[in-house]
Amino acid sequence: MSAKPATPEQHVEIPGICFIRQPEGARRCTLSAGHHGDHQHFYSGEFRNGFRVGTSWPGWRGETQAD
């Protein structure tokens, strides 16, 4: 018999995607889970050569997945 581990309400993991919210904004990181460095949202920002440039913000130690 295997039991599922309990997950606290304030910590939800979405496999494969970082999904941490941008401070003071609604965008969420679209990089893979466990990435290093800054967070990035590829589907925002201005167009450059027909592609969105995206937005980025610094990652902080101890961050948890989407709220």
Gaussian input, Z-matrix of N, CA and C with variables (Angstrom, degrees):
# hf/3-21g

backbone

0 1
 N
 C     1     B1
 C     2     B2     1     A1
 N     3     B3     2     A2     1     D1
 C     4     B4     3     A3     2     D2
 C     5     B5     4     A4     3     D3
 N     6     B6     5     A5     4     D4
 C     7     B7     6     A6     5     D5
 C     8     B8     7     A7     6     D6
 N     9     B9     8     A8     7     D7
 C    10    B10     9     A9     8     D8
 C    11    B11    10    A10     9     D9
 N    12    B12    11    A11    10    D10
 C    13    B13    12    A12    11    D11
 C    14    B14    13    A13    12    D12
 N    15    B15    14    A14    13    D13
 C    16    B16    15    A15    14    D14
 C    17    B17    16    A16    15    D15
 N    18    B18    17    A17    16    D16
 C    19    B19    18    A18    17    D17
 C    20    B20    19    A19    18    D18
 N    21    B21    20    A20    19    D19
 C    22    B22    21    A21    20    D20
 C    23    B23    22    A22    21    D21
 N    24    B24    23    A23    22    D22
 C    25    B25    24    A24    23    D23
 C    26    B26    25    A25    24    D24
 N    27    B27    26    A26    25    D25
 C    28    B28    27    A27    26    D26
 C    29    B29    28    A28    27    D27
 N    30    B30    29    A29    28    D28
 C    31    B31    30    A30    29    D29
 C    32    B32    31    A31    30    D30
 N    33    B33    32    A32    31    D31
 C    34    B34    33    A33    32    D32
 C    35    B35    34    A34    33    D33
 N    36    B36    35    A35    34    D34
 C    37    B37    36    A36    35    D35
 C    38    B38    37    A37    36    D36
 N    39    B39    38    A38    37    D37
 C    40    B40    39    A39    38    D38
 C    41    B41    40    A40    39    D39
 N    42    B42    41    A41    40    D40
 C    43    B43    42    A42    41    D41
 C    44    B44    43    A43    42    D42
 N    45    B45    44    A44    43    D43
 C    46    B46    45    A45    44    D44
 C    47    B47    46    A46    45    D45
 N    48    B48    47    A47    46    D46
 C    49    B49    48    A48    47    D47
 C    50    B50    49    A49    48    D48
 N    51    B51    50    A50    49    D49
 C    52    B52    51    A51    50    D50
 C    53    B53    52    A52    51    D51
 N    54    B54    53    A53    52    D52
 C    55    B55    54    A54    53    D53
 C    56    B56    55    A55    54    D54
 N    57    B57    56    A56    55    D55
 C    58    B58    57    A57    56    D56
 C    59    B59    58    A58    57    D57
 N    60    B60    59    A59    58    D58
 C    61    B61    60    A60    59    D59
 C    62    B62    61    A61    60    D60
 N    63    B63    62    A62    61    D61
 C    64    B64    63    A63    62    D62
 C    65    B65    64    A64    63    D63
 N    66    B66    65    A65    64    D64
 C    67    B67    66    A66    65    D65
 C    68    B68    67    A67    66    D66
 N    69    B69    68    A68    67    D67
 C    70    B70    69    A69    68    D68
 C    71    B71    70    A70    69    D69
 N    72    B72    71    A71    70    D70
 C    73    B73    72    A72    71    D71
 C    74    B74    73    A73    72    D72
 N    75    B75    74    A74    73    D73
 C    76    B76    75    A75    74    D74
 C    77    B77    76    A76    75    D75
 N    78    B78    77    A77    76    D76
 C    79    B79    78    A78    77    D77
 C    80    B80    79    A79    78    D78
 N    81    B81    80    A80    79    D79
 C    82    B82    81    A81    80    D80
 C    83    B83    82    A82    81    D81
 N    84    B84    83    A83    82    D82
 C    85    B85    84    A84    83    D83
 C    86    B86    85    A85    84    D84
 N    87    B87    86    A86    85    D85
 C    88    B88    87    A87    86    D86
 C    89    B89    88    A88    87    D87
 N    90    B90    89    A89    88    D88
 C    91    B91    90    A90    89    D89
 C    92    B92    91    A91    90    D90
 N    93    B93    92    A92    91    D91
 C    94    B94    93    A93    92    D92
 C    95    B95    94    A94    93    D93
 N    96    B96    95    A95    94    D94
 C    97    B97    96    A96    95    D95
 C    98    B98    97    A97    96    D96
 N    99    B99    98    A98    97    D97
 C   100   B100    99    A99    98    D98
 C   101   B101   100   A100    99    D99
 N   102   B102   101   A101   100   D100
 C   103   B103   102   A102   101   D101
 C   104   B104   103   A103   102   D102
 N   105   B105   104   A104   103   D103
 C   106   B106   105   A105   104   D104
 C   107   B107   106   A106   105   D105
 N   108   B108   107   A107   106   D106
 C   109   B109   108   A108   107   D107
 C   110   B110   109   A109   108   D108
 N   111   B111   110   A110   109   D109
 C   112   B112   111   A111   110   D110
 C   113   B113   112   A112   111   D111
 N   114   B114   113   A113   112   D112
 C   115   B115   114   A114   113   D113
 C   116   B116   115   A115   114   D114
 N   117   B117   116   A116   115   D115
 C   118   B118   117   A117   116   D116
 C   119   B119   118   A118   117   D117
 N   120   B120   119   A119   118   D118
 C   121   B121   120   A120   119   D119
 C   122   B122   121   A121   120   D120
 N   123   B123   122   A122   121   D121
 C   124   B124   123   A123   122   D122
 C   125   B125   124   A124   123   D123
 N   126   B126   125   A125   124   D124
 C   127   B127   126   A126   125   D125
 C   128   B128   127   A127   126   D126
 N   129   B129   128   A128   127   D127
 C   130   B130   129   A129   128   D128
 C   131   B131   130   A130   129   D129
 N   132   B132   131   A131   130   D130
 C   133   B133   132   A132   131   D131
 C   134   B134   133   A133   132   D132
 N   135   B135   134   A134   133   D133
 C   136   B136   135   A135   134   D134
 C   137   B137   136   A136   135   D135
 N   138   B138   137   A137   136   D136
 C   139   B139   138   A138   137   D137
 C   140   B140   139   A139   138   D138
 N   141   B141   140   A140   139   D139
 C   142   B142   141   A141   140   D140
 C   143   B143   142   A142   141   D141
 N   144   B144   143   A143   142   D142
 C   145   B145   144   A144   143   D143
 C   146   B146   145   A145   144   D144
 N   147   B147   146   A146   145   D145
 C   148   B148   147   A147   146   D146
 C   149   B149   148   A148   147   D147
 N   150   B150   149   A149   148   D148
 C   151   B151   150   A150   149   D149
 C   152   B152   151   A151   150   D150
 N   153   B153   152   A152   151   D151
 C   154   B154   153   A153   152   D152
 C   155   B155   154   A154   153   D153
 N   156   B156   155   A155   154   D154
 C   157   B157   156   A156   155   D155
 C   158   B158   157   A157   156   D156
 N   159   B159   158   A158   157   D157
 C   160   B160   159   A159   158   D158
 C   161   B161   160   A160   159   D159
 N   162   B162   161   A161   160   D160
 C   163   B163   162   A162   161   D161
 C   164   B164   163   A163   162   D162
 N   165   B165   164   A164   163   D163
 C   166   B166   165   A165   164   D164
 C   167   B167   166   A166   165   D165
 N   168   B168   167   A167   166   D166
 C   169   B169   168   A168   167   D167
 C   170   B170   169   A169   168   D168
 N   171   B171   170   A170   169   D169
 C   172   B172   171   A171   170   D170
 C   173   B173   172   A172   171   D171
 N   174   B174   173   A173   172   D172
 C   175   B175   174   A174   173   D173
 C   176   B176   175   A175   174   D174
 N   177   B177   176   A176   175   D175
 C   178   B178   177   A177   176   D176
 C   179   B179   178   A178   177   D177
 N   180   B180   179   A179   178   D178
 C   181   B181   180   A180   179   D179
 C   182   B182   181   A181   180   D180
 N   183   B183   182   A182   181   D181
 C   184   B184   183   A183   182   D182
 C   185   B185   184   A184   183   D183
 N   186   B186   185   A185   184   D184
 C   187   B187   186   A186   185   D185
 C   188   B188   187   A187   186   D186
 N   189   B189   188   A188   187   D187
 C   190   B190   189   A189   188   D188
 C   191   B191   190   A190   189   D189
 N   192   B192   191   A191   190   D190
 C   193   B193   192   A192   191   D191
 C   194   B194   193   A193   192   D192
 N   195   B195   194   A194   193   D193
 C   196   B196   195   A195   194   D194
 C   197   B197   196   A196   195   D195
 N   198   B198   197   A197   196   D196
 C   199   B199   198   A198   197   D197
 C   200   B200   199   A199   198   D198

   B1=1.4556
   B2=1.5308
   B3=1.3091
   B4=1.4630
   B5=1.5175
   B6=1.2987
   B7=1.4636
   B8=1.5185
   B9=1.3260
   B10=1.4602
   B11=1.5257
   B12=1.3224
   B13=1.4667
   B14=1.5293
   B15=1.3104
   B16=1.4705
   B17=1.5155
   B18=1.3238
   B19=1.4594
   B20=1.5208
   B21=1.3384
   B22=1.4700
   B23=1.5305
   B24=1.3186
   B25=1.4645
   B26=1.5228
   B27=1.3265
   B28=1.4537
   B29=1.5272
   B30=1.3241
   B31=1.4730
   B32=1.5274
   B33=1.3191
   B34=1.4586
   B35=1.5219
   B36=1.3281
   B37=1.4581
   B38=1.5110
   B39=1.3264
   B40=1.4478
   B41=1.5201
   B42=1.3121
   B43=1.4674
   B44=1.5223
   B45=1.3095
   B46=1.4490
   B47=1.5125
   B48=1.3351
   B49=1.4595
   B50=1.5240
   B51=1.3227
   B52=1.4622
   B53=1.5300
   B54=1.3156
   B55=1.4617
   B56=1.5288
   B57=1.3415
   B58=1.4624
   B59=1.5250
   B60=1.3288
   B61=1.4620
   B62=1.5259
   B63=1.3347
   B64=1.4662
   B65=1.5285
   B66=1.3432
   B67=1.4683
   B68=1.5305
   B69=1.3016
   B70=1.4705
   B71=1.5200
   B72=1.3193
   B73=1.4594
   B74=1.5204
   B75=1.3105
   B76=1.4514
   B77=1.5235
   B78=1.3333
   B79=1.4624
   B80=1.5171
   B81=1.3256
   B82=1.4581
   B83=1.5123
   B84=1.3174
   B85=1.4600
   B86=1.5226
   B87=1.3260
   B88=1.4628
   B89=1.5293
   B90=1.3335
   B91=1.4590
   B92=1.5307
   B93=1.3172
   B94=1.4619
   B95=1.5278
   B96=1.3096
   B97=1.4615
   B98=1.5244
   B99=1.3160
   B100=1.4502
   B101=1.5208
   B102=1.3363
   B103=1.4692
   B104=1.5190
   B105=1.3210
   B106=1.4682
   B107=1.5263
   B108=1.3166
   B109=1.4597
   B110=1.5202
   B111=1.3375
   B112=1.4685
   B113=1.5195
   B114=1.3383
   B115=1.4638
   B116=1.5205
   B117=1.3163
   B118=1.4646
   B119=1.5207
   B120=1.3290
   B121=1.4642
   B122=1.5203
   B123=1.3326
   B124=1.4619
   B125=1.5290
   B126=1.3195
   B127=1.4695
   B128=1.5189
   B129=1.3220
   B130=1.4623
   B131=1.5228
   B132=1.3133
   B133=1.4622
   B134=1.5173
   B135=1.3212
   B136=1.4714
   B137=1.5325
   B138=1.3347
   B139=1.4651
   B140=1.5201
   B141=1.3286
   B142=1.4584
   B143=1.5306
   B144=1.3173
   B145=1.4708
   B146=1.5340
   B147=1.3300
   B148=1.4604
   B149=1.5132
   B150=1.3367
   B151=1.4647
   B152=1.5203
   B153=1.3241
   B154=1.4660
   B155=1.5309
   B156=1.3172
   B157=1.4577
   B158=1.5276
   B159=1.3302
   B160=1.4559
   B161=1.5166
   B162=1.3016
   B163=1.4621
   B164=1.5258
   B165=1.3276
   B166=1.4625
   B167=1.5225
   B168=1.3276
   B169=1.4584
   B170=1.5230
   B171=1.3382
   B172=1.4650
   B173=1.5260
   B174=1.3162
   B175=1.4605
   B176=1.5223
   B177=1.3245
   B178=1.4649
   B179=1.5166
   B180=1.3229
   B181=1.4586
   B182=1.5363
   B183=1.3250
   B184=1.4535
   B185=1.5130
   B186=1.3202
   B187=1.4714
   B188=1.5267
   B189=1.3230
   B190=1.4578
   B191=1.5207
   B192=1.3079
   B193=1.4545
   B194=1.5299
   B195=1.3239
   B196=1.4720
   B197=1.5246
   B198=1.3139
   B199=1.4691
   B200=1.5037
   A1=108.71
   A2=116.54
   A3=119.37
   A4=109.94
   A5=115.48
   A6=120.64
   A7=108.90
   A8=116.54
   A9=121.09
   A10=109.05
   A11=116.85
   A12=118.26
   A13=110.58
   A14=115.83
   A15=120.37
   A16=109.68
   A17=116.90
   A18=122.51
   A19=108.95
   A20=117.88
   A21=119.32
   A22=110.51
   A23=116.91
   A24=121.72
   A25=112.64
   A26=119.35
   A27=120.69
   A28=112.66
   A29=119.00
   A30=121.87
   A31=109.28
   A32=114.91
   A33=120.80
   A34=107.74
   A35=117.34
   A36=120.10
   A37=110.25
   A38=115.72
   A39=122.44
   A40=105.75
   A41=118.49
   A42=120.55
   A43=112.53
   A44=116.46
   A45=121.65
   A46=116.43
   A47=118.43
   A48=121.29
   A49=109.23
   A50=117.16
   A51=122.19
   A52=110.42
   A53=118.06
   A54=124.75
   A55=115.53
   A56=117.99
   A57=121.26
   A58=108.37
   A59=116.25
   A60=122.31
   A61=112.40
   A62=115.67
   A63=121.86
   A64=108.21
   A65=117.91
   A66=119.20
   A67=110.74
   A68=116.06
   A69=122.79
   A70=112.20
   A71=118.09
   A72=121.38
   A73=111.24
   A74=115.74
   A75=120.59
   A76=112.20
   A77=118.26
   A78=120.18
   A79=110.50
   A80=115.32
   A81=120.64
   A82=109.48
   A83=116.46
   A84=122.36
   A85=110.36
   A86=116.28
   A87=120.73
   A88=112.39
   A89=117.37
   A90=120.82
   A91=109.66
   A92=116.53
   A93=119.70
   A94=110.25
   A95=115.79
   A96=121.67
   A97=110.26
   A98=116.72
   A99=121.87
   A100=115.06
   A101=117.54
   A102=119.71
   A103=110.46
   A104=116.21
   A105=121.74
   A106=108.85
   A107=116.19
   A108=120.90
   A109=112.96
   A110=114.23
   A111=120.82
   A112=112.37
   A113=114.33
   A114=121.32
   A115=108.18
   A116=117.37
   A117=121.14
   A118=110.18
   A119=115.00
   A120=122.31
   A121=106.09
   A122=116.59
   A123=121.36
   A124=114.01
   A125=118.43
   A126=120.89
   A127=112.82
   A128=116.99
   A129=121.04
   A130=109.16
   A131=115.94
   A132=120.24
   A133=111.53
   A134=114.34
   A135=120.56
   A136=111.11
   A137=115.08
   A138=121.13
   A139=109.57
   A140=116.79
   A141=122.20
   A142=107.28
   A143=116.41
   A144=122.08
   A145=112.26
   A146=115.74
   A147=120.45
   A148=115.48
   A149=117.60
   A150=121.56
   A151=110.04
   A152=116.62
   A153=120.73
   A154=108.91
   A155=116.89
   A156=120.54
   A157=112.18
   A158=117.29
   A159=121.08
   A160=112.37
   A161=115.62
   A162=122.55
   A163=107.74
   A164=116.48
   A165=119.81
   A166=109.63
   A167=115.89
   A168=122.77
   A169=107.66
   A170=117.60
   A171=120.30
   A172=112.91
   A173=115.01
   A174=120.74
   A175=109.78
   A176=117.27
   A177=121.60
   A178=109.87
   A179=115.97
   A180=121.06
   A181=110.26
   A182=117.17
   A183=121.52
   A184=115.18
   A185=118.01
   A186=120.33
   A187=110.08
   A188=115.49
   A189=120.33
   A190=108.61
   A191=116.80
   A192=122.28
   A193=111.66
   A194=115.54
   A195=123.21
   A196=113.03
   A197=115.13
   A198=120.00
   A199=110.00
   D1=127.83
   D2=177.97
   D3=-114.34
   D4=139.37
   D5=179.78
   D6=-109.58
   D7=141.35
   D8=176.01
   D9=-75.05
   D10=137.18
   D11=176.47
   D12=-68.22
   D13=143.75
   D14=178.43
   D15=-72.18
   D16=141.32
   D17=178.41
   D18=-117.16
   D19=119.11
   D20=177.93
   D21=-59.53
   D22=148.47
   D23=-177.53
   D24=-59.17
   D25=-32.05
   D26=-176.75
   D27=-82.43
   D28=-1.54
   D29=-179.46
   D30=-129.25
   D31=108.37
   D32=178.71
   D33=-125.05
   D34=126.18
   D35=178.43
   D36=-102.97
   D37=134.10
   D38=176.38
   D39=-110.26
   D40=106.66
   D41=-174.42
   D42=-56.94
   D43=133.99
   D44=174.02
   D45=90.31
   D46=-18.90
   D47=-177.96
   D48=-129.75
   D49=137.57
   D50=179.19
   D51=-62.38
   D52=-58.42
   D53=172.77
   D54=60.13
   D55=35.73
   D56=175.60
   D57=-93.02
   D58=132.70
   D59=-174.81
   D60=-67.43
   D61=141.53
   D62=175.26
   D63=-69.92
   D64=133.15
   D65=178.46
   D66=-55.90
   D67=136.31
   D68=178.65
   D69=56.76
   D70=33.69
   D71=179.25
   D72=-156.89
   D73=174.70
   D74=-178.31
   D75=-102.57
   D76=-9.80
   D77=-178.64
   D78=-70.53
   D79=149.59
   D80=176.99
   D81=-124.82
   D82=150.79
   D83=-178.73
   D84=-62.30
   D85=136.46
   D86=-179.44
   D87=-111.85
   D88=14.37
   D89=175.97
   D90=-79.80
   D91=172.25
   D92=179.12
   D93=-71.87
   D94=152.60
   D95=-179.55
   D96=-60.30
   D97=141.19
   D98=177.50
   D99=78.84
   D100=13.91
   D101=179.35
   D102=-67.45
   D103=162.18
   D104=178.16
   D105=-107.40
   D106=151.82
   D107=176.20
   D108=88.31
   D109=-156.26
   D110=-175.96
   D111=-66.17
   D112=154.08
   D113=172.66
   D114=-84.42
   D115=157.52
   D116=-179.91
   D117=-146.17
   D118=142.64
   D119=172.76
   D120=-118.67
   D121=108.22
   D122=-172.31
   D123=-76.42
   D124=-16.03
   D125=-172.99
   D126=-100.72
   D127=26.87
   D128=179.75
   D129=-136.87
   D130=177.84
   D131=178.53
   D132=90.60
   D133=-177.69
   D134=-176.44
   D135=-80.09
   D136=162.95
   D137=174.51
   D138=-83.83
   D139=137.94
   D140=174.26
   D141=-140.01
   D142=117.09
   D143=-176.82
   D144=56.88
   D145=35.78
   D146=177.59
   D147=84.11
   D148=3.09
   D149=-179.78
   D150=-125.23
   D151=147.49
   D152=174.75
   D153=-73.31
   D154=138.49
   D155=-179.43
   D156=-84.05
   D157=-18.50
   D158=179.81
   D159=79.20
   D160=175.81
   D161=175.75
   D162=-129.01
   D163=156.54
   D164=178.77
   D165=-140.44
   D166=161.06
   D167=177.35
   D168=-154.47
   D169=156.45
   D170=-174.90
   D171=-68.96
   D172=147.21
   D173=173.44
   D174=-86.68
   D175=147.97
   D176=-179.18
   D177=-121.02
   D178=143.12
   D179=177.39
   D180=-60.74
   D181=137.54
   D182=176.47
   D183=85.43
   D184=5.93
   D185=178.41
   D186=-64.22
   D187=148.74
   D188=175.79
   D189=-118.05
   D190=166.01
   D191=-177.79
   D192=-62.68
   D193=-177.19
   D194=-173.21
   D195=-50.46
   D196=145.20
   D197=177.46
   D198=-91.47

